[in-house]
Amino acid sequence: MENENIYRQDKIDEYRRKLGNAFRYIPWLEEKSGGKMVQGYEGNDKLSHTIQIPVYDSTLLSFVKEMQRTGLMDRNYVYIYSRNGIKTVKDELRLIENAELEDIENIFGVMAKYVLGGLTKGILWSTAVENGVFLAGLKKIKKLLDFWDRTQSGPGR
């Protein structure tokens, strides 16, 4: 039992260390959730037959880089989707909402779909802000870590 508690606390400390800077984006994500995140580049001599170039919010790009730096974005997120029957954004948000500490890797998997997928399909980054997946994921992770920190440091410790 004691070894289980030590292991859990080690994992919580690791997640906190890796995600500590990412939590500062929560207020920004709350402000931007549901809004349009990408504008098209409007050059001086815009031609009607040219491809529109997306321009991303610099804070969004910083957040994505921060999430990449955590090392928690697993390229095997597809297995989390198939194992949990995730097909829609509602399914993603439900998975995040119902996650417990032992399911935290599922949250990272959902976020990885957008963070890593956005490297080849950039619209995914703004989609995750617009549909609230990034916000819900970060808030749930923070809630779980805060809860278990309080539990571990409560009476009897």
Secondary structure, DSSP 8 states (H G I E B T S, - for coil): -HHHHHHHHHHHHHHHHHHTTGGGGHHHHHHHTTS--EEE---TT--TTS---EEE-HHHHHHHHHHHHTT---TTHHHHHHHHT--SHHHHHHHHHH--GGGHHHHHHHHHHHHHHTTTSTHHHHHHHHTTHHHHHHHHHHHHHHHHHHHHTSTT-
